[in-house]
Amino acid sequence: MMRMRLTLGLVAGLLLGCGTMQDLPLYDLDLRPTAEERVSNYVHRDIYLDEANSIMFGHKAHPCKRVDVVREGSVEGADHVRVEWSQTDSCRYLGVGFPWGNYMGKNLKPLEKTAAIQCHIKLDQGTASKVPMFFSLIDYAGRQATSKINLLDVEGQTFDDQWRKAHIPLSAFRAASRGVNLENIKELRIEFQREGCVHLDGIRIVPFEHQGEKLSPRSQDVCGALPLDLGRSKLWWGIQENAPSSSIFWSDPQGSPCLVLKHDKGGANKEWNAFGVALNGWEMLDMSEVHSHSALTFRLEGGWVPLGMSIWSGKGKPRRIQSTLTPQHCLQLDEGIWSCALPVKSMPRHDEFDWTGTREVRVTLPDDTDVSLHNLAWEVYRGHPGKVERWLQRRQP
């Protein structure tokens, strides 16, 4: 009798419960793993943690390279790697390698769009906007795909004596276009060029949302009219905060912000020779209606220097157009003061550039630069591309 009561109660409970159940179509469920789940479930995600738990080659004594295992000040693990190098004609290749996973073939294909190689990097001293080192994935056929570090994917957009996380998206290696089998990767190599000294630690595969994948195929924003102010309120990279020891930094003399540009090829910041500004918060900006009669304008104080100027697009070929500032682009206003304009039509391949995807303006400094840049803007230009000085004269009060 007790068993019958329990059975009847259970059946009644099930029947009553069915009245509150909702149908959920199977195809409405997204059962795909997230990027975090893919990486956390990936067995070979740790590439280098410390000497005891990782494999590294290329660390033996070398006349142009020194590799030390440092047992203090590490991000994780018991130690980290310090590499100092100086490339010469007799030392063309300088590098280290990590055949992680005990030399097993690694399948990175499922992670290609949602993960990156993360590496903690710091310098012994000073600051830099780039370090001459390149990352390569090698498959078991000996083919390799190489990528460098994009400054936008570096924590704080700078390298200094603090640990900074840098990310190299797996998609940046473009393995398929280089014939590399991403389903059978043997090792990661890091090649060092020119000269330098870095500390490396915590190299692993992590989830990564690559912003470039989120850009729409056509810009949502259209620049309908100029001028376009490229002042301090825009999104900049390559600008340093610590002004006394910096190469490129903001100054505010008499309430008028300007960029101080210093570059000494033999100085502590010799690698810090470029910076840039995003036109639309890293989204693409359609400038197809205004570019043909426009110019980048600015004022130089402290002297004239042949700055490298380039405009970048998020799509199409070429991805950038560039030109070098010449005296013909400038009008001297006073001792050490120049008004300059770089017409778009004077830049090679401007007619091949996809102006619907315009994203960024970059500036590269020549050696021995010591000037300030004022009032950078993108303006309407109604002059001959080869007669800039005449147009600048007409603008003077």
N, C-alpha and C positions, 0 to 999 in steps of 0.2 A: 504493500500500500504506500509506503514512504517513497519507494522508487517511482511509482505511478504519479504521485503528486509532484515530484521533482521534474519528471518528464513533461507533464502538462504545463508546469510553470515555465519551463524553458521554451516550449513551443509558443506559449502565449507571449512571452517576452520577445521572441523573434518576430512574431506576427505584428505586434505593436511597433517594434523598431522599424519594420519595413515601411511603415507609413511616413517616416521622416527621412528616408533615404532619398538621395537625388541621383538622377542619371548623370554620369560624366562620360562623355564620348572618349573613347580610347585615343583618338587622333588629336584631341585637344591637349593631351599631356605632352610636355616637352621633356623627354627622357634623356636628351643629349647631355653629356657631362659639361660642366663649365670649364673655363680656362684654368681656374684654380684646381679643379678636380683632376683635369688631365695631367697637370704638372705634379701635383701631390701624389698621384698614382704612378708616376713615371719612375721606374727603378733607378735609372742612371742620371738623376738630376744634379748630383754633386760632382763637379769637375775637379776642383782643388779646394780642400779645406785646410790641410796642414801636411807636414812631411810624413807623419806616421800613417795617415789614412788616404793618401793620394799618390799617384804615380806621375813623375815629371822627368823629362829628359832635356838635355841641352844645358845642364847646370855645371858641367865639369869646367876646370880651369881653361881659360881662353885668352889670347893676347889682347883681344878687343872687347871682351865682355866679362863681367864678373857677376856671378849669381850667388847670393848669400841667403841662408835661412835665418831669419831674425826671430828670436824667441821672446820678444816683448813688444807690447803695443799693438797686438794683432786685433783684428775685428772679431774673428772667431777661430776656434781651434788653438793649438798650442804654439803655433808660429805662423809666419808668412814669408813671402819671397821678396827680396830686394834685388833689382837688376840695374846695373850700371854699364853703359856701353858707349863706344865711339867707333863709328864706321869709317873704314879706310878702303883704299883700292885693293888691299890684300885681304880685307874682311868684308866681302860683299853681303853675305847673309849672316845675320845675327838673330837668334831666336831661341825660344823654349817651346816644349810641347807637352801636352797632357793627353795620353791615351787612356782616358778615364773608363771606368767600368771594366778594369782588368783586361783591356784590349778587345773586349767584345764589340761586335758591330752594333751600333746604336741606331734605332729608327726614330728620327726626329721629324719625319713627315707629318704625323698627326698634330705636332706642336708648332708647325711652321708659321701659322698666321696668328697665334695667340701666346707665343712665348719668346723670351729673349735670353741671351747669355748676360748674366749680371757679374760685374767684376768690381771689387773695391780697389780704388787707386788713390795713392797720395804721393807727393813729391817730398824730397828731403828738405827743400826750402824754396821760397819764391812762389810765383803764380804763373800759370800758363793757360792759354785758351785751347791748346791742342798739344798732344804728345805724339811724336812720330812712331806710332806702333800700330800694327795691323793684325786682325784676327782672321784665321783661316780654318775652315772645316775641311778635313781630308777624308775621302772615302777609301774603301779597301782596293779600289783600282788605281789609287795614287792621284786622283783628280782633286783639285781644290777650288773652293769658293772663298773669296776674301772680302772683308768689309772693314771699314775704319769706324772709329767712334764719332758719332754726330754730337756736337756740343750741346744740342737741345736735349739729348738723352743723358746728360751728365748732371748729377745733383748740384744745384747752384750755378750751373753753366760755367764752371771754372775748375781748374786743378790747382791745388795748393798743398800745404803741409798737414791738411786734415783729410781723413778718409772720406772719399766721395764715391757714391755708387754710380757706375756707368752701365748703360744697357746697350747691347747690340741686338736688335730684333733678328730673329732667325730669318725672317723674310728679306732682311737687308742683304743677306748673302747671295740671293738670287741663284740658288743652287741649280735649278732646272735649266736656266739659260746658259750655265757654265758646264753642263754635262755631269754634275756631281750627283751621285746617288744618295739622297738624303735619308734613305731607308737603311743605309749600311755605312754609317760614319765610323771611322777608326779613331780619329783624334782631333784635338784642337791645338793649333799652333799660334804663337804670338811672335810676330817678326818686329824687330826694332831697327829703325833707320836713323841716319845722321848721328846724333849723340844725345844722351840723356840719362836720367836716373829716376826710377819709379819703384814704389812698393806695391805689391799685388797680393790680394787676399780674397777669400770667400768667392771663388769663381763657381757659379752654378747656373742652372736653368731655372727661370722664374716666370710666372705669368706676366704678360706684358700687353698693354693696350697700345698699339702703334697708332698714333694720331693720324698718320697719313692715310690709313685705311678708312678713316671716317669721313674724309673729304668727299663732298658730292662731286659727280662727274662734271657738273657745271656750277659755277659760282651762284650762290643765292643772293649775293650783294653786288650791286652795280654802281660804279663810280660815274655819276651823271654829270659832274662838273668839277672843275679844278678852281683854286689850288687845293692840294691835299697836304695838310700840315704833318710833318714827320718829326714832331717834337718829343719832349720827354715823356708825355702821357702815353705814347705808343708802346708796344711790346718790343723790347730790345734784347739782344743777346751780345755777349762779348764785352759788356761794360762791367768794370770792376768797382767795388765799393770802397776798398781801402786806398783812398786817393794818394797818400804819400809814397806808396811803393807800387803804384799801378802804372799801366801803360795807357789805358783808355778809361776815362772817368768823367762824370758830370761835374761841372763847376757852375757857379751862379754869381758871376761878378755883376754887381749893381743890379741885381734882380733880373738878369737876362741869362737864362740857362744856355750853356754851350758845352760841347764835348772837347775835352783836352786830349790831344792825340800825341803820344810819345812812343817812339820805337827806336831802339838801339840794337842793331844786329849782334853786338857783342855784350849786351847787358843781361841782367837776370831774367828779364821778360822778353827775350828775343823771339820766342815762339808766339807771343801775343801780338799779332799784327793784323787782325781782322775783326770786324763787328758788323752787325746788321740790325735792321728794323723790319718788323712785320707790318704789312699795310692794313690787315684786317683781322688781327688776332689769330694768325696762322691759318685762317680760312682764306680761300681764294677770292680775289676781287676782280670783277669784270671791268677792265679798262679799255675795252675794244672801241668805245665811242669817243674816247678823249686822248688816247695815247699819241695819235699821229701828229698833233700840234702841241707837244708838251716837252718839258725839260726838267731835269733835276737841278735845283738852284740852291746856292749856299754862299756863305762868306768865309774866307780863310783869314785868320789873323796870326801874325808871327812869321809869315813868309809864304811862298808858294811851293807846293810839293805835288808831284805827279801821282795823285791818289788813283787807285784802281776802283772803278765803279761798276757794279753789275746789278742786273734786275733778274729775278728768278720767277719762274712759273711752276705751278703744281701739275702741269700736264703738257703734252705735246713735245715736239722737238724743234729747236733746241730748248732745253730746260732753262738756259740762262743766256743773256746777251751781256757783253761787257765791253768796256772801253777804258782807256787811261787818260786822265786829265792832262791837257797840254796847255801851254801859255795862251794858245788861241781860244781857249774856253773861258778865259778870265780877263777882267779889266782891273788894273791897279787903281785903287781909290786913294791910297796914301802909303806912306812908308810901312811895308809889311802887312798891308791890308788889301785883299783881293776879293772882288765880287765875281762869282763863277756860275756858269750854266752849262749843262751837258744835255744838248737836245737828243731826244730819243732817236730821231732820224739820222743822227750822226753815228749811231752804234751799229756795228756790223750785224747782219742777219735780223734786224729789227722787223723786217717784213715777213719773216718765217716764224716769229715768236707767237705763241698762243696767248693773246692778251686777255682772253676770257678767264684765265687761271692765274693772273698775276698775284704773287704772294709776298715778295720780299725785296728789299734793296740792301746790298752789301757793299762795304767799303774795305779795301785792303791798303795797308800803309806800306810805303817804300821804306828802305833802310834810312836811319838817321832822320826820323820825323820828329818835329817838335813845334806843333801848331795847335790852334783851336779852331773848331768848326762851329759855325753859327747859322741858325735859321734854315736848316735843311727843309726843303719843301719840294713838292711836285707841282709845277705851275704850267699855265698856258704859255706856249712859245709861238709867237707870230713872226719869226724871222727866218733867214736862210740858215740851214744847219752849218754851213761853212763860214758864216759871218757873225759869230756870236758876240764879238766885241762891240759891233755896231748896235746890236739889240740891247746889250747891257748899257751902253751909253745913253740910249733913249729912255731908259728906266731911271736914270739919275735925276734927282730933284734940281 
